[in-house]
Amino acid sequence: LELIDNHKRDGSRPAIILMTDGNSNTLDSGEDGALPTGWDWTALFDYDGNGTADYTTSSNQKTAVLKYVKQAVDKGYTVHAISVGNDADTELLEAVAFLGNGYWVNVPGGMSASNMEAELEEAFIKIASAVPPARLVNPEAP
């Protein structure tokens, strides 16, 4: 978030692509999974609109990730997620993309390197197709 905040271009539409297995081992020093006041699982993760949260967790590692995704969304950034590998936490990464107003693509493991490369290329193509077209911006205009 800090990199985008400090280096985005005027008029850009920042996006983050999180590619991981989603299996966190630790939290960074000084980090915690405490969610901000007013966090509402149902409002944020009701995928099908039935009034019930389709994702919740009590894992500090997972809530830390979701907290950062929410911060990005609040700044107008889009967060896409690609889960990679047989043991990927697909539920977390689907939740990341849903909260991030992005796409989620699952690239399972257990295949040859060339097949996995092809699957990753397809994932990036899918996400790239969602990127809005470039637009010219006059930073000096009022």
Solvent accessible surface area in square Angstrom, and as a share of the most:
residue,aa,sasa,rsa
1,L,56,0.28
2,E,129,0.58
3,L,136,0.67
4,I,39,0.20
5,D,54,0.28
6,N,98,0.50
7,H,135,0.60
8,K,103,0.44
9,R,188,0.69
10,D,105,0.54
11,G,29,0.28
12,S,36,0.23
13,R,108,0.40
14,P,23,0.15
15,A,48,0.37
16,I,47,0.24
17,I,75,0.38
18,L,58,0.29
19,M,94,0.42
20,T,41,0.24
21,D,63,0.32
22,G,9,0.09
23,N,67,0.34
24,S,56,0.36
25,N,136,0.70
26,T,104,0.61
27,L,55,0.27
28,D,109,0.56
29,S,120,0.77
30,G,85,0.81
31,E,63,0.28
32,D,72,0.37
33,G,6,0.06
34,A,67,0.52
35,L,51,0.25
36,P,65,0.41
37,T,147,0.85
38,G,71,0.69
39,W,38,0.13
40,D,69,0.36
41,W,54,0.19
42,T,50,0.29
43,A,78,0.60
44,L,33,0.16
45,F,0,0.00
46,D,27,0.14
47,Y,65,0.25
48,D,94,0.49
49,G,63,0.61
50,N,99,0.51
51,G,54,0.52
52,T,80,0.46
53,A,23,0.18
54,D,63,0.33
55,Y,18,0.07
56,T,80,0.47
57,T,30,0.17
58,S,113,0.73
59,S,33,0.21
60,N,86,0.44
61,Q,55,0.24
62,K,58,0.25
63,T,7,0.04
64,A,6,0.05
65,V,44,0.26
66,L,0,0.00
67,K,31,0.13
68,Y,93,0.35
69,V,9,0.05
70,K,50,0.21
71,Q,74,0.33
72,A,1,0.01
73,V,33,0.19
74,D,99,0.51
75,K,100,0.42
76,G,58,0.55
77,Y,7,0.02
78,T,39,0.23
79,V,3,0.02
80,H,9,0.04
81,A,0,0.00
82,I,0,0.00
83,S,0,0.00
84,V,34,0.19
85,G,20,0.20
86,N,109,0.56
87,D,124,0.64
88,A,14,0.11
89,D,24,0.12
90,T,45,0.26
91,E,118,0.53
92,L,5,0.02
93,L,1,0.00
94,E,63,0.28
95,A,0,0.00
96,V,0,0.00
97,A,2,0.02
98,F,87,0.36
99,L,11,0.05
100,G,0,0.00
101,N,112,0.57
102,G,23,0.22
103,Y,90,0.34
104,W,75,0.26
105,V,24,0.14
106,N,59,0.30
107,V,1,0.00
108,P,51,0.32
109,G,15,0.14
110,G,78,0.75
111,M,59,0.26
112,S,58,0.38
113,A,89,0.69
114,S,77,0.50
115,N,82,0.42
116,M,43,0.19
117,E,103,0.46
118,A,48,0.37
119,E,66,0.30
120,L,39,0.19
121,E,96,0.43
122,E,116,0.52
123,A,1,0.01
124,F,84,0.35
125,I,118,0.60
126,K,90,0.38
127,I,3,0.01
128,A,63,0.49
129,S,91,0.59
130,A,40,0.31
131,V,86,0.49
132,P,58,0.37
133,P,114,0.72
134,A,109,0.84
135,R,134,0.49
136,L,186,0.92
137,V,66,0.38
138,N,95,0.49
139,P,96,0.61
140,E,159,0.71
141,A,54,0.42
142,P,183,1.15
